[in-house]
Amino acid sequence: MSSVPELSLADLLSLPKGLRVMGLDLGTKTIGLALSDVERRISSPLETIRRTKFQADAAALLQHIAHHKIGALIIGLPLNMDGSEGPRVQSTRAFVRNLTKLTPVPIHYWDERLSTAAVTRTLLEADTSRARRAELVDKMAAAYILQGALDRLQRLVPQEQAHQAFDE
């Protein structure tokens, strides 16, 4: 069994206040990063890390985790369209296994099927140039993944808890 400290989405509700959640879109050449606000309602694209070697990639990621006070990671899981796990899922899980040896920050996997396609379509509709799309797509895909998880999280919050949080 894996030693990855995976948390359920509902576990995010018990994270200490003020900690953000970071979304990751792990590609073969880049890692797209997105950041939640402190209320964990809105996702924003943050940065794209150009992948080199695991140690360098992890060091850059850990720097962001510390700087932005990250309480959990949402990692896009690139499932096949039929829901099966292929080589990209295995690669993502291997990256996460290695990352968890370096940080105690818990992780939740999120189905990322069609996230890049949705973001690319949005950028095309905005008449974004090919070069600009290449620059934006990974961090925007991470934001799309993270926003999906945050939206689901909001549906898990009991109504009275939502009102209390709004009144504070």
TISEDO-682355 format. One record per residue: residue number from 0; x, y, z of N, C-alpha, C, CB in turn; residue in three letters. Coordinates in steps of 0.05 Angstrom, whole numbers, plus 5000, padded with zeros to 4 digits. Glycine has a CB too. Example, Ala and Ser with C-alpha at 12.3 -4.5 7.8 and 13.67 -1.06 7.14 Angstrom:
residues 2
+-----+------+------+------+------+------+------+------+------+------+------+------+------+-----+
:   i :  n_X :  n_Y :  n_Z : ca_X : ca_Y : ca_Z :  c_X :  c_Y :  c_Z : cb_X : cb_Y : cb_Z :  aa :
+-----+------+------+------+------+------+------+------+------+------+------+------+------+-----+
:   0 : 5264 : 4886 : 5156 : 5246 : 4910 : 5156 : 5264 : 4934 : 5156 : 5226 : 4911 : 5181 : ALA :
:   1 : 5257 : 4955 : 5142 : 5273 : 4979 : 5143 : 5258 : 5001 : 5157 : 5282 : 4988 : 5114 : SER :
+-----+------+------+------+------+------+------+------+------+------+------+------+------+-----+
***
This chain:
residues 168
+-----+------+------+------+------+------+------+------+------+------+------+------+------+-----+
:   i :  n_X :  n_Y :  n_Z : ca_X : ca_Y : ca_Z :  c_X :  c_Y :  c_Z : cb_X : cb_Y : cb_Z :  aa :
+-----+------+------+------+------+------+------+------+------+------+------+------+------+-----+
:   0 : 5017 : 4976 : 5000 : 5000 : 5000 : 5000 : 5018 : 5025 : 5000 : 4981 : 5000 : 5024 : MET :
:   1 : 5008 : 5046 : 4988 : 5024 : 5071 : 4986 : 5025 : 5086 : 5013 : 5011 : 5089 : 4965 : SER :
:   2 : 5048 : 5099 : 5017 : 5051 : 5115 : 5041 : 5044 : 5144 : 5036 : 5080 : 5112 : 5051 : SER :
:   3 : 5032 : 5150 : 5013 : 5025 : 5178 : 5007 : 5003 : 5187 : 5026 : 5015 : 5180 : 4977 : VAL :
:   4 : 5007 : 5210 : 5040 : 4987 : 5220 : 5058 : 4963 : 5232 : 5043 : 4999 : 5240 : 5077 : PRO :
:   5 : 4948 : 5215 : 5030 : 4925 : 5225 : 5014 : 4902 : 5231 : 5033 : 4917 : 5204 : 4993 : GLU :
:   6 : 4890 : 5254 : 5028 : 4867 : 5261 : 5044 : 4842 : 5261 : 5027 : 4871 : 5288 : 5058 : LEU :
:   7 : 4820 : 5258 : 5039 : 4795 : 5260 : 5024 : 4789 : 5290 : 5020 : 4771 : 5245 : 5039 : SER :
:   8 : 4772 : 5296 : 5001 : 4765 : 5324 : 4997 : 4752 : 5336 : 5022 : 4746 : 5326 : 4972 : LEU :
:   9 : 4736 : 5320 : 5036 : 4723 : 5330 : 5060 : 4744 : 5337 : 5081 : 4703 : 5309 : 5071 : ALA :
:  10 : 4767 : 5324 : 5081 : 4788 : 5330 : 5101 : 4798 : 5359 : 5098 : 4811 : 5311 : 5098 : ASP :
:  11 : 4795 : 5370 : 5074 : 4804 : 5398 : 5070 : 4788 : 5417 : 5088 : 4800 : 5406 : 5041 : LEU :
:  12 : 4764 : 5409 : 5095 : 4748 : 5427 : 5113 : 4761 : 5430 : 5140 : 4720 : 5415 : 5116 : LEU :
:  13 : 4778 : 5411 : 5149 : 4790 : 5413 : 5175 : 4818 : 5424 : 5175 : 4791 : 5385 : 5188 : SER :
:  14 : 4827 : 5434 : 5152 : 4853 : 5447 : 5151 : 4852 : 5473 : 5167 : 4862 : 5452 : 5122 : LEU :
:  15 : 4873 : 5480 : 5180 : 4873 : 5506 : 5195 : 4867 : 5529 : 5177 : 4900 : 5510 : 5209 : PRO :
:  16 : 4853 : 5549 : 5189 : 4846 : 5573 : 5174 : 4872 : 5587 : 5165 : 4829 : 5592 : 5191 : LYS :
:  17 : 4870 : 5600 : 5142 : 4892 : 5615 : 5131 : 4911 : 5599 : 5113 : 4908 : 5626 : 5154 : GLY :
:  18 : 4909 : 5573 : 5113 : 4925 : 5557 : 5095 : 4912 : 5555 : 5068 : 4930 : 5529 : 5107 : LEU :
:  19 : 4928 : 5557 : 5048 : 4917 : 5556 : 5020 : 4920 : 5527 : 5010 : 4932 : 5575 : 5002 : ARG :
:  20 : 4907 : 5522 : 4988 : 4910 : 5497 : 4974 : 4922 : 5503 : 4947 : 4881 : 5483 : 4970 : VAL :
:  21 : 4941 : 5486 : 4938 : 4954 : 5489 : 4913 : 4946 : 5467 : 4894 : 4985 : 5490 : 4916 : MET :
:  22 : 4940 : 5474 : 4869 : 4933 : 5455 : 4848 : 4957 : 5451 : 4830 : 4909 : 5464 : 4832 : GLY :
:  23 : 4961 : 5426 : 4822 : 4983 : 5419 : 4804 : 4973 : 5404 : 4780 : 5004 : 5402 : 4819 : LEU :
:  24 : 4983 : 5412 : 4757 : 4979 : 5398 : 4732 : 5007 : 5388 : 4724 : 4965 : 5416 : 4709 : ASP :
:  25 : 5012 : 5362 : 4729 : 5038 : 5350 : 4723 : 5039 : 5341 : 4695 : 5043 : 5327 : 4742 : LEU :
:  26 : 5055 : 5355 : 4679 : 5059 : 5347 : 4651 : 5087 : 5334 : 4648 : 5056 : 5370 : 4632 : GLY :
:  27 : 5093 : 5325 : 4625 : 5119 : 5313 : 4621 : 5141 : 5334 : 4619 : 5119 : 5296 : 4596 : THR :
:  28 : 5134 : 5358 : 4609 : 5153 : 5380 : 4606 : 5150 : 5402 : 4626 : 5152 : 5391 : 4578 : LYS :
:  29 : 5126 : 5405 : 4637 : 5121 : 5427 : 4656 : 5103 : 5418 : 4679 : 5108 : 5451 : 4641 : THR :
:  30 : 5103 : 5435 : 4699 : 5085 : 5431 : 4722 : 5070 : 5458 : 4724 : 5100 : 5424 : 4749 : ILE :
:  31 : 5044 : 5457 : 4719 : 5027 : 5481 : 4722 : 5019 : 5483 : 4752 : 5003 : 5480 : 4704 : GLY :
:  32 : 5021 : 5507 : 4763 : 5013 : 5512 : 4791 : 4990 : 5532 : 4792 : 5038 : 5522 : 4807 : LEU :
:  33 : 4972 : 5527 : 4811 : 4950 : 5545 : 4817 : 4948 : 5547 : 4847 : 4924 : 5536 : 4804 : ALA :
:  34 : 4936 : 5569 : 4856 : 4934 : 5575 : 4884 : 4906 : 5583 : 4891 : 4954 : 5597 : 4891 : LEU :
:  35 : 4896 : 5573 : 4914 : 4870 : 5581 : 4924 : 4874 : 5607 : 4940 : 4856 : 5559 : 4940 : SER :
:  36 : 4851 : 5621 : 4944 : 4852 : 5643 : 4964 : 4851 : 5630 : 4991 : 4827 : 5662 : 4959 : ASP :
:  37 : 4854 : 5646 : 5012 : 4855 : 5634 : 5040 : 4828 : 5623 : 5048 : 4864 : 5656 : 5060 : VAL :
:  38 : 4806 : 5631 : 5036 : 4780 : 5619 : 5042 : 4775 : 5594 : 5027 : 4758 : 5639 : 5037 : GLU :
:  39 : 4794 : 5587 : 5009 : 4792 : 5563 : 4992 : 4767 : 5562 : 4975 : 4793 : 5538 : 5010 : ARG :
:  40 : 4761 : 5584 : 4962 : 4738 : 5586 : 4945 : 4745 : 5591 : 4916 : 4719 : 5608 : 4954 : ARG :
:  41 : 4767 : 5606 : 4911 : 4774 : 5615 : 4884 : 4803 : 5606 : 4878 : 4772 : 5646 : 4882 : ILE :
:  42 : 4806 : 5595 : 4854 : 4832 : 5586 : 4845 : 4843 : 5606 : 4825 : 4830 : 5558 : 4832 : SER :
:  43 : 4869 : 5611 : 4826 : 4882 : 5629 : 4807 : 4907 : 5616 : 4797 : 4889 : 5656 : 4821 : SER :
:  44 : 4912 : 5619 : 4770 : 4937 : 5608 : 4760 : 4961 : 5622 : 4773 : 4939 : 5613 : 4729 : PRO :
:  45 : 4982 : 5607 : 4779 : 5005 : 5618 : 4793 : 5029 : 5619 : 4775 : 5011 : 5602 : 4818 : LEU :
:  46 : 5039 : 5595 : 4767 : 5064 : 5594 : 4752 : 5066 : 5568 : 4738 : 5088 : 5598 : 4772 : GLU :
:  47 : 5085 : 5567 : 4719 : 5091 : 5542 : 4706 : 5121 : 5536 : 4711 : 5085 : 5543 : 4675 : THR :
:  48 : 5126 : 5513 : 4722 : 5154 : 5504 : 4727 : 5162 : 5487 : 4703 : 5156 : 5488 : 4754 : ILE :
:  49 : 5184 : 5494 : 4691 : 5195 : 5478 : 4669 : 5210 : 5455 : 4681 : 5215 : 5495 : 4650 : ARG :
:  50 : 5201 : 5430 : 4675 : 5212 : 5406 : 4687 : 5240 : 5400 : 4677 : 5194 : 5382 : 4682 : ARG :
:  51 : 5257 : 5392 : 4697 : 5284 : 5384 : 4690 : 5289 : 5357 : 4703 : 5306 : 5405 : 4700 : THR :
:  52 : 5299 : 5357 : 4727 : 5303 : 5332 : 4743 : 5285 : 5334 : 4767 : 5332 : 5327 : 4751 : LYS :
:  53 : 5278 : 5311 : 4778 : 5259 : 5310 : 4801 : 5268 : 5329 : 4823 : 5256 : 5282 : 4811 : PHE :
:  54 : 5293 : 5327 : 4831 : 5303 : 5343 : 4854 : 5299 : 5373 : 4849 : 5333 : 5337 : 4859 : GLN :
:  55 : 5305 : 5382 : 4825 : 5301 : 5411 : 4819 : 5272 : 5418 : 4818 : 5315 : 5418 : 4792 : ALA :
:  56 : 5256 : 5400 : 4806 : 5227 : 5405 : 4805 : 5215 : 5406 : 4833 : 5212 : 5383 : 4788 : ASP :
:  57 : 5222 : 5387 : 4850 : 5212 : 5386 : 4877 : 5221 : 5410 : 4893 : 5221 : 5360 : 4891 : ALA :
:  58 : 5246 : 5418 : 4890 : 5256 : 5442 : 4905 : 5240 : 5467 : 4898 : 5286 : 5447 : 4898 : ALA :
:  59 : 5234 : 5471 : 4872 : 5218 : 5494 : 4864 : 5190 : 5492 : 4876 : 5216 : 5495 : 4833 : ALA :
:  60 : 5179 : 5468 : 4875 : 5152 : 5464 : 4886 : 5151 : 5469 : 4916 : 5142 : 5436 : 4880 : LEU :
:  61 : 5171 : 5458 : 4930 : 5172 : 5461 : 4960 : 5176 : 5490 : 4967 : 5195 : 5445 : 4971 : LEU :
:  62 : 5190 : 5505 : 4951 : 5193 : 5534 : 4956 : 5166 : 5548 : 4954 : 5213 : 5546 : 4936 : GLN :
:  63 : 5150 : 5541 : 4935 : 5123 : 5553 : 4932 : 5105 : 5544 : 4955 : 5110 : 5545 : 4905 : HIS :
:  64 : 5107 : 5519 : 4964 : 5091 : 5509 : 4986 : 5097 : 5525 : 5011 : 5097 : 5479 : 4990 : ILE :
:  65 : 5122 : 5530 : 5017 : 5130 : 5545 : 5041 : 5122 : 5574 : 5038 : 5160 : 5543 : 5046 : ALA :
:  66 : 5127 : 5586 : 5015 : 5122 : 5615 : 5011 : 5092 : 5622 : 5013 : 5133 : 5624 : 4985 : HIS :
:  67 : 5076 : 5605 : 5002 : 5047 : 5610 : 5000 : 5031 : 5598 : 5023 : 5036 : 5601 : 4974 : HIS :
:  68 : 5044 : 5586 : 5042 : 5031 : 5573 : 5065 : 5009 : 5553 : 5056 : 5018 : 5594 : 5083 : LYS :
:  69 : 5019 : 5532 : 5042 : 5001 : 5512 : 5030 : 4994 : 5491 : 5051 : 5014 : 5500 : 5005 : ILE :
:  70 : 4969 : 5485 : 5054 : 4960 : 5464 : 5073 : 4954 : 5438 : 5060 : 4936 : 5474 : 5087 : GLY :
:  71 : 4950 : 5438 : 5033 : 4944 : 5413 : 5018 : 4949 : 5418 : 4989 : 4915 : 5404 : 5023 : ALA :
:  72 : 4954 : 5396 : 4975 : 4958 : 5396 : 4946 : 4935 : 5381 : 4932 : 4985 : 5385 : 4938 : LEU :
:  73 : 4925 : 5392 : 4910 : 4907 : 5378 : 4893 : 4922 : 5372 : 4868 : 4880 : 5395 : 4887 : ILE :
:  74 : 4926 : 5346 : 4862 : 4942 : 5338 : 4839 : 4924 : 5326 : 4818 : 4964 : 5317 : 4848 : ILE :
:  75 : 4926 : 5337 : 4794 : 4910 : 5327 : 4772 : 4919 : 5299 : 4765 : 4913 : 5345 : 4748 : GLY :
:  76 : 4900 : 5281 : 4764 : 4905 : 5253 : 4757 : 4896 : 5248 : 4728 : 4891 : 5233 : 4777 : LEU :
:  77 : 4915 : 5243 : 4710 : 4908 : 5241 : 4681 : 4897 : 5214 : 4673 : 4933 : 5247 : 4665 : PRO :
:  78 : 4873 : 5208 : 4682 : 4860 : 5183 : 4676 : 4854 : 5182 : 4646 : 4834 : 5179 : 4692 : LEU :
:  79 : 4852 : 5158 : 4635 : 4843 : 5154 : 4608 : 4814 : 5161 : 4606 : 4849 : 5125 : 4598 : ASN :
:  80 : 4804 : 5166 : 4582 : 4776 : 5173 : 4579 : 4756 : 5153 : 4590 : 4769 : 5178 : 4550 : MET :
:  81 : 4764 : 5127 : 4591 : 4747 : 5106 : 4602 : 4751 : 5103 : 4632 : 4753 : 5080 : 4588 : ASP :
:  82 : 4767 : 5120 : 4644 : 4771 : 5119 : 4673 : 4794 : 5101 : 4682 : 4746 : 5109 : 4686 : GLY :
:  83 : 4806 : 5087 : 4663 : 4828 : 5069 : 4670 : 4854 : 5086 : 4674 : 4833 : 5048 : 4648 : SER :
:  84 : 4873 : 5073 : 4687 : 4899 : 5085 : 4692 : 4920 : 5076 : 4673 : 4908 : 5080 : 4721 : GLU :
:  85 : 4933 : 5095 : 4659 : 4954 : 5088 : 4640 : 4981 : 5098 : 4651 : 4948 : 5101 : 4613 : GLY :
:  86 : 5001 : 5099 : 4633 : 5028 : 5106 : 4640 : 5030 : 5134 : 4653 : 5045 : 5105 : 4616 : PRO :
:  87 : 5014 : 5153 : 4644 : 5015 : 5180 : 4655 : 5006 : 5181 : 4684 : 4998 : 5200 : 4638 : ARG :
:  88 : 4986 : 5164 : 4691 : 4977 : 5162 : 4719 : 5000 : 5150 : 4736 : 4951 : 5145 : 4721 : VAL :
:  89 : 5012 : 5129 : 4725 : 5035 : 5117 : 4740 : 5057 : 5136 : 4744 : 5045 : 5092 : 4724 : GLN :
:  90 : 5063 : 5153 : 4724 : 5084 : 5173 : 4727 : 5076 : 5194 : 4748 : 5089 : 5187 : 4700 : SER :
:  91 : 5051 : 5202 : 4748 : 5041 : 5222 : 4768 : 5043 : 5210 : 4796 : 5012 : 5230 : 4762 : THR :
:  92 : 5034 : 5185 : 4800 : 5036 : 5173 : 4826 : 5065 : 5169 : 4835 : 5022 : 5145 : 4825 : ARG :
:  93 : 5083 : 5163 : 4817 : 5111 : 5161 : 4824 : 5122 : 5188 : 4833 : 5128 : 5150 : 4800 : ALA :
:  94 : 5115 : 5209 : 4819 : 5124 : 5236 : 4827 : 5114 : 5242 : 4855 : 5114 : 5258 : 4807 : PHE :
:  95 : 5089 : 5237 : 4860 : 5077 : 5242 : 4886 : 5090 : 5226 : 4908 : 5046 : 5237 : 4886 : VAL :
:  96 : 5095 : 5200 : 4903 : 5109 : 5183 : 4922 : 5135 : 5195 : 4930 : 5113 : 5155 : 4911 : ARG :
:  97 : 5150 : 5205 : 4910 : 5177 : 5217 : 4916 : 5174 : 5244 : 4930 : 5192 : 5221 : 4890 : ASN :
:  98 : 5153 : 5259 : 4923 : 5149 : 5285 : 4935 : 5141 : 5282 : 4965 : 5127 : 5300 : 4921 : LEU :
:  99 : 5126 : 5262 : 4971 : 5117 : 5259 : 4999 : 5139 : 5251 : 5018 : 5095 : 5237 : 5000 : THR :
: 100 : 5162 : 5243 : 5007 : 5186 : 5238 : 5024 : 5198 : 5264 : 5032 : 5206 : 5220 : 5008 : LYS :
: 101 : 5191 : 5286 : 5019 : 5203 : 5312 : 5023 : 5185 : 5332 : 5038 : 5211 : 5324 : 4998 : LEU :
: 102 : 5159 : 5326 : 5040 : 5140 : 5344 : 5053 : 5117 : 5329 : 5065 : 5130 : 5365 : 5032 : THR :
: 103 : 5107 : 5339 : 5088 : 5084 : 5326 : 5101 : 5057 : 5337 : 5090 : 5085 : 5330 : 5131 : PRO :
: 104 : 5058 : 5355 : 5071 : 5033 : 5367 : 5061 : 5016 : 5345 : 5048 : 5039 : 5390 : 5040 : VAL :
: 105 : 4991 : 5342 : 5057 : 4974 : 5321 : 5047 : 4965 : 5327 : 5018 : 4949 : 5317 : 5064 : PRO :
: 106 : 4957 : 5305 : 5005 : 4951 : 5307 : 4976 : 4924 : 5294 : 4970 : 4973 : 5293 : 4959 : ILE :
: 107 : 4909 : 5307 : 4952 : 4884 : 5295 : 4942 : 4887 : 5294 : 4911 : 4859 : 5311 : 4951 : HIS :
: 108 : 4882 : 5271 : 4900 : 4882 : 5269 : 4870 : 4855 : 5278 : 4860 : 4888 : 5240 : 4861 : TYR :
: 109 : 4855 : 5292 : 4837 : 4830 : 5301 : 4824 : 4831 : 5293 : 4795 : 4828 : 5332 : 4827 : TRP :
: 110 : 4810 : 5282 : 4785 : 4807 : 5273 : 4757 : 4810 : 5298 : 4739 : 4779 : 5259 : 4752 : ASP :
: 111 : 4831 : 5297 : 4723 : 4836 : 5320 : 4706 : 4829 : 5316 : 4677 : 4865 : 5327 : 4707 : GLU :
: 112 : 4813 : 5295 : 4671 : 4806 : 5290 : 4643 : 4794 : 5315 : 4631 : 4786 : 5267 : 4641 : ARG :
: 113 : 4803 : 5322 : 4607 : 4793 : 5344 : 4591 : 4800 : 5372 : 4602 : 4764 : 5342 : 4588 : LEU :
: 114 : 4815 : 5374 : 4624 : 4822 : 5401 : 4635 : 4838 : 5417 : 4615 : 4837 : 5398 : 4661 : SER :
: 115 : 4859 : 5405 : 4603 : 4875 : 5420 : 4584 : 4858 : 5428 : 4559 : 4900 : 5404 : 4575 : THR :
: 116 : 4841 : 5410 : 4550 : 4824 : 5415 : 4527 : 4805 : 5438 : 4533 : 4808 : 5390 : 4519 : ALA :
: 117 : 4794 : 5439 : 4557 : 4775 : 5460 : 4565 : 4790 : 5487 : 4566 : 4762 : 5454 : 4592 : ALA :
: 118 : 4813 : 5487 : 4577 : 4829 : 5512 : 4579 : 4838 : 5521 : 4552 : 4854 : 5508 : 4598 : VAL :
: 119 : 4847 : 5503 : 4535 : 4855 : 5510 : 4508 : 4832 : 5522 : 4492 : 4866 : 5485 : 4493 : THR :
: 120 : 4808 : 5510 : 4495 : 4784 : 5521 : 4481 : 4778 : 5549 : 4490 : 4760 : 5502 : 4487 : ARG :
: 121 : 4781 : 5554 : 4516 : 4776 : 5581 : 4527 : 4796 : 5601 : 4516 : 4777 : 5581 : 4558 : THR :
: 122 : 4821 : 5593 : 4515 : 4842 : 5610 : 4504 : 4838 : 5616 : 4474 : 4870 : 5598 : 4509 : LEU :
: 123 : 4829 : 5595 : 4460 : 4823 : 5599 : 4431 : 4800 : 5618 : 4427 : 4817 : 5572 : 4418 : LEU :
: 124 : 4779 : 5615 : 4444 : 4756 : 5633 : 4442 : 4764 : 5662 : 4449 : 4733 : 5624 : 4462 : GLU :
: 125 : 4784 : 5665 : 4465 : 4794 : 5692 : 4472 : 4814 : 5702 : 4451 : 4807 : 5692 : 4500 : ALA :
: 126 : 4817 : 5687 : 4429 : 4836 : 5694 : 4407 : 4864 : 5698 : 4417 : 4826 : 5719 : 4393 : ASP :
: 127 : 4873 : 5680 : 4435 : 4900 : 5682 : 4446 : 4919 : 5669 : 4426 : 4901 : 5667 : 4473 : THR :
: 128 : 4942 : 5682 : 4422 : 4962 : 5672 : 4403 : 4972 : 5645 : 4412 : 4985 : 5692 : 4400 : SER :
: 129 : 4983 : 5630 : 4392 : 4994 : 5604 : 4398 : 5016 : 5605 : 4419 : 5005 : 5591 : 4372 : ARG :
: 130 : 5034 : 5625 : 4417 : 5056 : 5628 : 4436 : 5045 : 5634 : 4464 : 5075 : 5650 : 4427 : ALA :
: 131 : 5025 : 5651 : 4466 : 5014 : 5659 : 4491 : 4998 : 5635 : 4504 : 4995 : 5683 : 4488 : ARG :
: 132 : 4984 : 5619 : 4487 : 4970 : 5595 : 4497 : 4990 : 5576 : 4509 : 4955 : 5582 : 4474 : ARG :
: 133 : 5013 : 5572 : 4495 : 5033 : 5553 : 4506 : 5044 : 5563 : 4533 : 5057 : 5551 : 4486 : ALA :
: 134 : 5045 : 5589 : 4536 : 5055 : 5600 : 4561 : 5035 : 5597 : 4584 : 5062 : 5630 : 4557 : GLU :
: 135 : 5009 : 5599 : 4577 : 4988 : 5599 : 4598 : 4975 : 5573 : 4604 : 4967 : 5618 : 4589 : LEU :
: 136 : 4974 : 5554 : 4585 : 4957 : 5531 : 4587 : 4962 : 5514 : 4612 : 4960 : 5514 : 4562 : VAL :
: 137 : 4987 : 5509 : 4620 : 4992 : 5491 : 4642 : 4983 : 5503 : 4669 : 5022 : 5485 : 4643 : ASP :
: 138 : 4989 : 5528 : 4674 : 4980 : 5540 : 4699 : 4950 : 5544 : 4699 : 4995 : 5566 : 4704 : LYS :
: 139 : 4938 : 5549 : 4676 : 4909 : 5552 : 4675 : 4895 : 5525 : 4678 : 4900 : 5565 : 4648 : MET :
: 140 : 4908 : 5503 : 4668 : 4897 : 5476 : 4672 : 4898 : 5469 : 4702 : 4913 : 5455 : 4656 : ALA :
: 141 : 4920 : 5478 : 4716 : 4922 : 5473 : 4745 : 4900 : 5488 : 4759 : 4950 : 5482 : 4755 : ALA :
: 142 : 4894 : 5513 : 4750 : 4873 : 5528 : 4763 : 4846 : 5515 : 4758 : 4873 : 5557 : 4752 : ALA :
: 143 : 4842 : 5504 : 4734 : 4817 : 5490 : 4727 : 4813 : 5466 : 4745 : 4817 : 5482 : 4697 : TYR :
: 144 : 4835 : 5451 : 4749 : 4834 : 5427 : 4766 : 4828 : 5435 : 4795 : 4861 : 5412 : 4765 : ILE :
: 145 : 4842 : 5455 : 4805 : 4838 : 5464 : 4832 : 4810 : 5476 : 4836 : 4859 : 5485 : 4840 : LEU :
: 146 : 4800 : 5491 : 4817 : 4773 : 5503 : 4820 : 4752 : 5481 : 4821 : 4768 : 5522 : 4797 : GLN :
: 147 : 4756 : 5460 : 4805 : 4737 : 5438 : 4807 : 4736 : 5426 : 4835 : 4744 : 5416 : 4787 : GLY :
: 148 : 4759 : 5422 : 4847 : 4760 : 5411 : 4874 : 4748 : 5431 : 4894 : 4789 : 5404 : 4882 : ALA :
: 149 : 4754 : 5457 : 4891 : 4743 : 5477 : 4909 : 4713 : 5479 : 4907 : 4756 : 5504 : 4904 : LEU :
: 150 : 4703 : 5478 : 4882 : 4674 : 5478 : 4878 : 4660 : 5454 : 4892 : 4667 : 5479 : 4848 : ASP :
: 151 : 4672 : 5431 : 4889 : 4661 : 5407 : 4902 : 4663 : 5410 : 4932 : 4677 : 5382 : 4893 : ARG :
: 152 : 4684 : 5421 : 4942 : 4688 : 5426 : 4970 : 4666 : 5444 : 4982 : 4716 : 5438 : 4976 : LEU :
: 153 : 4659 : 5464 : 4967 : 4638 : 5483 : 4976 : 4611 : 5468 : 4978 : 4635 : 5506 : 4957 : GLN :
: 154 : 4606 : 5449 : 4961 : 4581 : 5433 : 4963 : 4581 : 5414 : 4987 : 4577 : 5417 : 4937 : ARG :
: 155 : 4605 : 5409 : 4998 : 4607 : 5392 : 5022 : 4602 : 5407 : 5048 : 4634 : 5378 : 5023 : LEU :
: 156 : 4605 : 5434 : 5047 : 4603 : 5450 : 5071 : 4574 : 5452 : 5079 : 4615 : 5479 : 5066 : VAL :
: 157 : 4567 : 5445 : 5104 : 4539 : 5448 : 5113 : 4531 : 5478 : 5112 : 4536 : 5438 : 5142 : PRO :
: 158 : 4506 : 5483 : 5106 : 4496 : 5510 : 5102 : 4503 : 5528 : 5126 : 4467 : 5510 : 5098 : GLN :
: 159 : 4499 : 5519 : 5151 : 4504 : 5537 : 5173 : 4533 : 5543 : 5176 : 4494 : 5524 : 5199 : GLU :
: 160 : 4551 : 5524 : 5169 : 4580 : 5530 : 5169 : 4586 : 5551 : 5148 : 4596 : 5504 : 5165 : GLN :
: 161 : 4574 : 5549 : 5125 : 4578 : 5569 : 5104 : 4570 : 5597 : 5114 : 4563 : 5561 : 5079 : ALA :
: 162 : 4547 : 5598 : 5128 : 4537 : 5624 : 5138 : 4556 : 5635 : 5159 : 4509 : 5622 : 5149 : HIS :
: 163 : 4566 : 5618 : 5177 : 4585 : 5627 : 5197 : 4610 : 5638 : 5184 : 4592 : 5604 : 5217 : GLN :
: 164 : 4621 : 5624 : 5165 : 4645 : 5633 : 5151 : 4640 : 5660 : 5137 : 4654 : 5612 : 5131 : ALA :
: 165 : 4616 : 5664 : 5126 : 4609 : 5688 : 5112 : 4607 : 5711 : 5132 : 4583 : 5685 : 5097 : PHE :
: 166 : 4597 : 5706 : 5156 : 4593 : 5728 : 5176 : 4619 : 5736 : 5189 : 4574 : 5718 : 5197 : ASP :
: 167 : 4640 : 5720 : 5188 : 4666 : 5726 : 5202 : 4681 : 5748 : 5188 : 4683 : 5702 : 5204 : GLU :
+-----+------+------+------+------+------+------+------+------+------+------+------+------+-----+
***
